[in-house]
Amino acid sequence: MADVVADEIRRLATGLGGRDGESAPDAALRVHLLSGLPTGAVRRGFRQAGEGMPVVPLDALGDAAAARSKRVGILLPPFVEPSLLLQGWEECDFLSSRFDGPAHVAGVATFVDVDEAAGQLASKDSLARRGWGRNDRDGRSVAEAAVEQIESATHLVLVGGGGLSDPLSRLLDLLNPHACRIAVGGGPTLDVSALSVTPDGGRSRGRHQTQPAAHGVRVVPPWMEALEQERDPATRPGLLVYRRAHPFDPKRFRDWLASPPRNLVRGKGHVWLAGEPDHSFLYSCAGPVHRLSPGNRWWASCGEGAWPTCATHRRRLLDRWHPRFGDRCQELVFAATDLDRARLCADLDACLVPDHAIDEALRPSTLQGPTTRPMPRARLH
């Protein structure tokens, strides 16, 4: 998906510059990223937003360069992850060059259909099957897209005929407890000023405070926030950080993946499998969809000359360094309603290789298959 976003940015950056003779706006243009799985209620919500500011699809962004407005909404396709797009734009100062003047992302608004969201978060249907994919081979699930849009938002715009139920409210709290929630009534417009991060660092009408990035907003999903913390958030309801310094037995872990806890809403992290001492695996869960894919190379299997040059990353790596295993470990975050922490930890501990079999687990496996092919590690700078 990162490659998809990079390709999209490069494509849009070609031949879409500002027109001759147009002056830059006096103040920075406030850009709002609008996402949502396009149900009827969500489409109506997009139209309501369009009554208060120009809203243009991502693939027609060049048209927005001529907009005489202090705000612009950019409508994202369902298959684009807002957080990846935001990161890519900030790294290359894409918006300022595209609008021929100062511009920044003022908010990331995900429109949530309160009548359909619970079903979407539990759906294994592919985006392609719903007609929402990048192409007819897009195998990402509806649940994965819904989760990523919700956790990447600064604002959750609640649309639909019904009210927000308690179960759905708890799901939204698990996925994004910091987002400001805005309930859209039956009026023809949406107050787009409510979609911005406020100057004091808080979010308008929000229940929590967050500090925006220097050039806009920074969205940190709860699972990433938990992994970045040195201490486990034991007091956070519904959230568990699982860290262990032993590898998983591949067969036992596959058995666990085949029958995981049914109430898991989100899971992320990296996995160490016995017989794979050089490469990690990436674990991702969105509702009923669990994926294990080839990940990066463990730093312990690299020469020190290939280690991160950033002093902060290097210090954090050494702080967690195991005297025998290096950075090899299990580091996973789980979010669930009615989370049974003890049972989940016990089930995962049962997948670990026992002490007497560690030497064998550290030897490379002779198996060759789709789950053993590594991906190159991205360098940290």
C-alpha positions as a Python dict, from the first residue, in 0.01 Angstrom:
ca = {
    (1, 'M'): (0, 0, 0),
    (2, 'A'): (293, 236, 64),
    (3, 'D'): (397, 184, -300),
    (4, 'V'): (42, 266, -412),
    (5, 'V'): (49, 595, -221),
    (6, 'A'): (395, 684, -353),
    (7, 'D'): (283, 613, -711),
    (8, 'E'): (-28, 826, -658),
    (9, 'I'): (176, 1119, -529),
    (10, 'R'): (425, 1097, -816),
    (11, 'R'): (143, 1079, -1069),
    (12, 'L'): (-38, 1378, -921),
    (13, 'A'): (285, 1576, -897),
    (14, 'T'): (330, 1564, -1276),
    (15, 'G'): (174, 1850, -1470),
    (16, 'L'): (-67, 1976, -1204),
    (17, 'G'): (109, 2294, -1089),
    (18, 'G'): (-56, 2629, -1026),
    (19, 'R'): (-165, 2836, -1324),
    (20, 'D'): (29, 3140, -1443),
    (21, 'G'): (-87, 3470, -1298),
    (22, 'E'): (-253, 3317, -992),
    (23, 'S'): (-136, 3459, -663),
    (24, 'A'): (-73, 3250, -353),
    (25, 'P'): (-330, 3281, -76),
    (26, 'D'): (-258, 3529, 201),
    (27, 'A'): (-271, 3261, 470),
    (28, 'A'): (-204, 2888, 459),
    (29, 'L'): (-478, 2693, 285),
    (30, 'R'): (-643, 2446, 522),
    (31, 'V'): (-679, 2107, 357),
    (32, 'H'): (-911, 1840, 494),
    (33, 'L'): (-869, 1475, 396),
    (34, 'L'): (-1212, 1310, 374),
    (35, 'S'): (-1243, 932, 386),
    (36, 'G'): (-1513, 676, 444),
    (37, 'L'): (-1656, 358, 296),
    (38, 'P'): (-1904, 497, 41),
    (39, 'T'): (-2245, 392, 168),
    (40, 'G'): (-2542, 611, 81),
    (41, 'A'): (-2522, 794, 414),
    (42, 'V'): (-2148, 858, 374),
    (43, 'R'): (-2197, 994, 22),
    (44, 'R'): (-2461, 1232, 157),
    (45, 'G'): (-2213, 1337, 425),
    (46, 'F'): (-1954, 1414, 159),
    (47, 'R'): (-2210, 1627, -25),
    (48, 'Q'): (-2289, 1813, 298),
    (49, 'A'): (-1919, 1889, 342),
    (50, 'G'): (-1916, 2017, -16),
    (51, 'E'): (-2170, 2282, 74),
    (52, 'G'): (-1920, 2444, 310),
    (53, 'M'): (-1598, 2415, 106),
    (54, 'P'): (-1478, 2292, -236),
    (55, 'V'): (-1443, 1913, -227),
    (56, 'V'): (-1244, 1745, -502),
    (57, 'P'): (-1157, 1378, -558),
    (58, 'L'): (-795, 1280, -512),
    (59, 'D'): (-753, 1205, -883),
    (60, 'A'): (-882, 1554, -975),
    (61, 'L'): (-663, 1743, -732),
    (62, 'G'): (-536, 1973, -1008),
    (63, 'D'): (-880, 2137, -1022),
    (64, 'A'): (-843, 2249, -661),
    (65, 'A'): (-540, 2464, -743),
    (66, 'A'): (-777, 2727, -884),
    (67, 'A'): (-1009, 2723, -582),
    (68, 'R'): (-1057, 3065, -422),
    (69, 'S'): (-1118, 2933, -77),
    (70, 'K'): (-946, 2912, 258),
    (71, 'R'): (-1043, 2547, 285),
    (72, 'V'): (-1038, 2254, 47),
    (73, 'G'): (-1159, 1899, 104),
    (74, 'I'): (-980, 1615, -72),
    (75, 'L'): (-1199, 1308, -113),
    (76, 'L'): (-995, 988, -81),
    (77, 'P'): (-1084, 659, -252),
    (78, 'P'): (-1175, 379, -10),
    (79, 'F'): (-853, 188, -82),
    (80, 'V'): (-618, 474, 17),
    (81, 'E'): (-495, 477, 377),
    (82, 'P'): (-517, 836, 504),
    (83, 'S'): (-220, 799, 740),
    (84, 'L'): (15, 684, 462),
    (85, 'L'): (-99, 961, 232),
    (86, 'L'): (-55, 1219, 507),
    (87, 'Q'): (295, 1096, 582),
    (88, 'G'): (393, 1101, 215),
    (89, 'W'): (264, 1453, 160),
    (90, 'E'): (438, 1591, 468),
    (91, 'E'): (771, 1435, 372),
    (92, 'C'): (775, 1595, 26),
    (93, 'D'): (583, 1920, 102),
    (94, 'F'): (339, 1809, -164),
    (95, 'L'): (45, 2033, -74),
    (96, 'S'): (232, 2364, -85),
    (97, 'S'): (373, 2283, -426),
    (98, 'R'): (37, 2164, -553),
    (99, 'F'): (-154, 2473, -441),
    (100, 'D'): (126, 2712, -538),
    (101, 'G'): (141, 2854, -184),
    (102, 'P'): (135, 2767, 186),
    (103, 'A'): (-99, 2474, 255),
    (104, 'H'): (-127, 2211, 524),
    (105, 'V'): (-356, 1932, 633),
    (106, 'A'): (-584, 2078, 899),
    (107, 'G'): (-769, 1756, 975),
    (108, 'V'): (-840, 1401, 864),
    (109, 'A'): (-1214, 1335, 875),
    (110, 'T'): (-1347, 981, 847),
    (111, 'F'): (-1721, 957, 781),
    (112, 'V'): (-1871, 665, 974),
    (113, 'D'): (-2211, 526, 882),
    (114, 'V'): (-2352, 438, 1224),
    (115, 'D'): (-2600, 196, 1064),
    (116, 'E'): (-2333, 0, 874),
    (117, 'A'): (-2007, 43, 1066),
    (118, 'A'): (-2043, -257, 1300),
    (119, 'G'): (-2101, -487, 1003),
    (120, 'Q'): (-1810, -334, 811),
    (121, 'L'): (-1572, -388, 1103),
    (122, 'A'): (-1670, -755, 1105),
    (123, 'S'): (-1665, -810, 728),
    (124, 'K'): (-1423, -1042, 546),
    (125, 'D'): (-1553, -925, 206),
    (126, 'S'): (-1281, -791, -20),
    (127, 'L'): (-1283, -429, -134),
    (128, 'A'): (-1287, -558, -492),
    (129, 'R'): (-1608, -752, -430),
    (130, 'R'): (-1778, -437, -300),
    (131, 'G'): (-1648, -232, -594),
    (132, 'W'): (-1434, -20, -361),
    (133, 'G'): (-1090, -159, -449),
    (134, 'R'): (-806, -15, -651),
    (135, 'N'): (-880, -281, -910),
    (136, 'D'): (-1070, -608, -938),
    (137, 'R'): (-784, -794, -768),
    (138, 'D'): (-773, -581, -452),
    (139, 'G'): (-792, -844, -177),
    (140, 'R'): (-787, -613, 123),
    (141, 'S'): (-1095, -667, 334),
    (142, 'V'): (-1371, -422, 418),
    (143, 'A'): (-1279, -462, 786),
    (144, 'E'): (-917, -365, 718),
    (145, 'A'): (-1017, -53, 526),
    (146, 'A'): (-1272, 49, 791),
    (147, 'V'): (-1025, 4, 1077),
    (148, 'E'): (-747, 197, 903),
    (149, 'Q'): (-976, 487, 816),
    (150, 'I'): (-1108, 513, 1171),
    (151, 'E'): (-773, 492, 1347),
    (152, 'S'): (-618, 743, 1104),
    (153, 'A'): (-874, 1018, 1173),
    (154, 'T'): (-853, 1336, 1376),
    (155, 'H'): (-1233, 1363, 1345),
    (156, 'L'): (-1504, 1098, 1316),
    (157, 'V'): (-1811, 1234, 1138),
    (158, 'L'): (-2110, 1020, 1237),
    (159, 'V'): (-2373, 990, 965),
    (160, 'G'): (-2676, 770, 908),
    (161, 'G'): (-3033, 749, 1028),
    (162, 'G'): (-2976, 574, 1358),
    (163, 'G'): (-2801, 696, 1669),
    (164, 'L'): (-2461, 584, 1792),
    (165, 'S'): (-2511, 258, 1982),
    (166, 'D'): (-2312, 174, 2292),
    (167, 'P'): (-2136, -125, 2127),
    (168, 'L'): (-2027, 87, 1830),
    (169, 'S'): (-1918, 367, 2061),
    (170, 'R'): (-1694, 120, 2247),
    (171, 'L'): (-1546, -1, 1918),
    (172, 'L'): (-1464, 355, 1814),
    (173, 'D'): (-1307, 418, 2155),
    (174, 'L'): (-1084, 114, 2108),
    (175, 'L'): (-972, 214, 1760),
    (176, 'N'): (-939, 588, 1812),
    (177, 'P'): (-1006, 726, 2160),
    (178, 'H'): (-859, 1068, 2075),
    (179, 'A'): (-1069, 1160, 1770),
    (180, 'C'): (-1328, 1434, 1794),
    (181, 'R'): (-1675, 1299, 1714),
    (182, 'I'): (-1915, 1512, 1513),
    (183, 'A'): (-2274, 1397, 1468),
    (184, 'V'): (-2423, 1527, 1143),
    (185, 'G'): (-2788, 1619, 1169),
    (186, 'G'): (-3047, 1642, 895),
    (187, 'G'): (-2935, 1985, 774),
    (188, 'P'): (-2803, 2044, 423),
    (189, 'T'): (-2451, 2147, 533),
    (190, 'L'): (-2173, 2039, 767),
    (191, 'D'): (-1990, 2296, 977),
    (192, 'V'): (-1649, 2242, 818),
    (193, 'S'): (-1477, 2468, 1071),
    (194, 'A'): (-1532, 2187, 1323),
    (195, 'L'): (-1299, 1963, 1119),
    (196, 'S'): (-980, 2153, 1203),
    (197, 'V'): (-724, 2107, 1475),
    (198, 'T'): (-759, 2411, 1699),
    (199, 'P'): (-465, 2651, 1745),
    (200, 'D'): (-416, 2560, 2113),
    (201, 'G'): (-324, 2206, 2014),
    (202, 'G'): (-659, 2047, 2101),
    (203, 'R'): (-926, 1927, 1863),
    (204, 'S'): (-1240, 2129, 1828),
    (205, 'R'): (-1524, 1979, 2032),
    (206, 'G'): (-1299, 1687, 2125),
    (207, 'R'): (-1279, 1509, 2458),
    (208, 'H'): (-901, 1474, 2449),
    (209, 'Q'): (-608, 1699, 2365),
    (210, 'T'): (-339, 1624, 2109),
    (211, 'Q'): (-46, 1818, 1975),
    (212, 'P'): (-45, 1875, 1598),
    (213, 'A'): (269, 1829, 1390),
    (214, 'A'): (462, 2136, 1282),
    (215, 'H'): (302, 2145, 938),
    (216, 'G'): (-39, 2001, 1016),
    (217, 'V'): (-161, 1699, 1209),
    (218, 'R'): (3, 1381, 1329),
    (219, 'V'): (-221, 1080, 1369),
    (220, 'V'): (-90, 803, 1593),
    (221, 'P'): (-309, 492, 1616),
    (222, 'P'): (-343, 346, 1968),
    (223, 'W'): (-150, 30, 1873),
    (224, 'M'): (148, 239, 1754),
    (225, 'E'): (127, 462, 2061),
    (226, 'A'): (137, 152, 2282),
    (227, 'L'): (439, 6, 2103),
    (228, 'E'): (627, 335, 2132),
    (229, 'Q'): (579, 347, 2509),
    (230, 'E'): (844, 194, 2730),
    (231, 'R'): (582, 70, 2976),
    (232, 'D'): (280, -140, 2894),
    (233, 'P'): (-54, 47, 2922),
    (234, 'A'): (-190, -201, 3176),
    (235, 'T'): (-459, 38, 3290),
    (236, 'R'): (-598, 102, 2944),
    (237, 'P'): (-924, -93, 2907),
    (238, 'G'): (-935, -330, 2613),
    (239, 'L'): (-565, -297, 2522),
    (240, 'L'): (-286, -549, 2575),
    (241, 'V'): (83, -524, 2481),
    (242, 'Y'): (241, -869, 2456),
    (243, 'R'): (623, -879, 2469),
    (244, 'R'): (827, -1199, 2498),
    (245, 'A'): (1192, -1285, 2427),
    (246, 'H'): (1126, -1638, 2295),
    (247, 'P'): (1027, -1744, 1942),
    (248, 'F'): (692, -1894, 1851),
    (249, 'D'): (672, -2249, 1730),
    (250, 'P'): (541, -2198, 1373),
    (251, 'K'): (284, -2478, 1386),
    (252, 'R'): (143, -2373, 1724),
    (253, 'F'): (120, -2011, 1617),
    (254, 'R'): (-52, -2108, 1290),
    (255, 'D'): (-302, -2308, 1497),
    (256, 'W'): (-365, -1998, 1712),
    (257, 'L'): (-415, -1786, 1398),
    (258, 'A'): (-667, -2039, 1271),
    (259, 'S'): (-883, -1995, 1582),
    (260, 'P'): (-807, -1660, 1751),
    (261, 'P'): (-1029, -1487, 2009),
    (262, 'R'): (-1350, -1380, 1835),
    (263, 'N'): (-1377, -1043, 2004),
    (264, 'L'): (-1044, -905, 1879),
    (265, 'V'): (-1093, -572, 1702),
    (266, 'R'): (-734, -480, 1621),
    (267, 'G'): (-390, -636, 1637),
    (268, 'K'): (-50, -521, 1513),
    (269, 'G'): (314, -595, 1570),
    (270, 'H'): (605, -816, 1473),
    (271, 'V'): (658, -1187, 1530),
    (272, 'W'): (966, -1405, 1575),
    (273, 'L'): (922, -1759, 1444),
    (274, 'A'): (1151, -2049, 1529),
    (275, 'G'): (1371, -2143, 1236),
    (276, 'E'): (1374, -1782, 1113),
    (277, 'P'): (1659, -1616, 1304),
    (278, 'D'): (1723, -1350, 1041),
    (279, 'H'): (1382, -1210, 951),
    (280, 'S'): (1074, -1096, 1139),
    (281, 'F'): (710, -1135, 1035),
    (282, 'L'): (440, -870, 1046),
    (283, 'Y'): (114, -950, 1218),
    (284, 'S'): (-206, -758, 1149),
    (285, 'C'): (-561, -813, 1267),
    (286, 'A'): (-869, -614, 1167),
    (287, 'G'): (-1183, -774, 1303),
    (288, 'P'): (-1200, -1131, 1174),
    (289, 'V'): (-910, -1087, 929),
    (290, 'H'): (-568, -1198, 1054),
    (291, 'R'): (-259, -1172, 834),
    (292, 'L'): (103, -1278, 879),
    (293, 'S'): (343, -1148, 615),
    (294, 'P'): (721, -1134, 564),
    (295, 'G'): (875, -846, 754),
    (296, 'N'): (1210, -681, 804),
    (297, 'R'): (1547, -821, 890),
    (298, 'W'): (1634, -836, 1259),
    (299, 'W'): (1911, -592, 1345),
    (300, 'A'): (2083, -875, 1535),
    (301, 'S'): (2142, -1050, 1203),
    (302, 'C'): (2295, -737, 1045),
    (303, 'G'): (2646, -603, 1077),
    (304, 'E'): (2672, -301, 1308),
    (305, 'G'): (2755, -86, 1006),
    (306, 'A'): (2399, -141, 882),
    (307, 'W'): (2236, -30, 1207),
    (308, 'P'): (2024, 286, 1225),
    (309, 'T'): (2227, 606, 1227),
    (310, 'C'): (1962, 802, 1417),
    (311, 'A'): (2084, 833, 1776),
    (312, 'T'): (1732, 806, 1921),
    (313, 'H'): (1647, 488, 1729),
    (314, 'R'): (1986, 339, 1810),
    (315, 'R'): (1950, 413, 2183),
    (316, 'R'): (1599, 267, 2191),
    (317, 'L'): (1728, -43, 2013),
    (318, 'L'): (2010, -93, 2263),
    (319, 'D'): (1781, -30, 2561),
    (320, 'R'): (1574, -332, 2457),
    (321, 'W'): (1867, -546, 2346),
    (322, 'H'): (1863, -904, 2477),
    (323, 'P'): (2210, -1040, 2561),
    (324, 'R'): (2147, -1358, 2361),
    (325, 'F'): (1870, -1280, 2112),
    (326, 'G'): (1939, -915, 2034),
    (327, 'D'): (1624, -744, 1905),
    (328, 'R'): (1450, -1072, 1824),
    (329, 'C'): (1127, -1087, 2022),
    (330, 'Q'): (751, -1094, 2012),
    (331, 'E'): (602, -745, 2028),
    (332, 'L'): (229, -736, 1966),
    (333, 'V'): (-61, -511, 2056),
    (334, 'F'): (-420, -635, 2082),
    (335, 'A'): (-742, -437, 2121),
    (336, 'A'): (-1064, -615, 2205),
    (337, 'T'): (-1400, -567, 2366),
    (338, 'D'): (-1423, -760, 2694),
    (339, 'L'): (-1054, -844, 2669),
    (340, 'D'): (-948, -1145, 2876),
    (341, 'R'): (-582, -1052, 2923),
    (342, 'A'): (-485, -1361, 3122),
    (343, 'R'): (-641, -1602, 2870),
    (344, 'L'): (-488, -1427, 2567),
    (345, 'C'): (-141, -1422, 2727),
    (346, 'A'): (-171, -1788, 2827),
    (347, 'D'): (-275, -1893, 2475),
    (348, 'L'): (16, -1705, 2318),
    (349, 'D'): (262, -1832, 2580),
    (350, 'A'): (160, -2184, 2484),
    (351, 'C'): (291, -2110, 2134),
    (352, 'L'): (641, -2020, 2259),
    (353, 'V'): (934, -2253, 2214),
    (354, 'P'): (1048, -2392, 2553),
    (355, 'D'): (1395, -2314, 2691),
    (356, 'H'): (1537, -2656, 2611),
    (357, 'A'): (1456, -2612, 2239),
    (358, 'I'): (1596, -2260, 2192),
    (359, 'D'): (1922, -2373, 2030),
    (360, 'E'): (1728, -2558, 1761),
    (361, 'A'): (1493, -2263, 1714),
    (362, 'L'): (1788, -2033, 1641),
    (363, 'R'): (1901, -2248, 1348),
    (364, 'P'): (1768, -2144, 1005),
    (365, 'S'): (1484, -2359, 881),
    (366, 'T'): (1521, -2557, 560),
    (367, 'L'): (1157, -2484, 473),
    (368, 'Q'): (1100, -2266, 168),
    (369, 'G'): (757, -2123, 110),
    (370, 'P'): (553, -1806, 91),
    (371, 'T'): (579, -1739, 465),
    (372, 'T'): (958, -1774, 474),
    (373, 'R'): (1054, -1530, 198),
    (374, 'P'): (1191, -1213, 359),
    (375, 'M'): (1149, -852, 260),
    (376, 'P'): (1447, -612, 281),
    (377, 'R'): (1459, -395, 592),
    (378, 'A'): (1392, -28, 534),
    (379, 'R'): (1675, 180, 673),
    (380, 'L'): (1602, 420, 958),
    (381, 'H'): (1753, 766, 933),
}
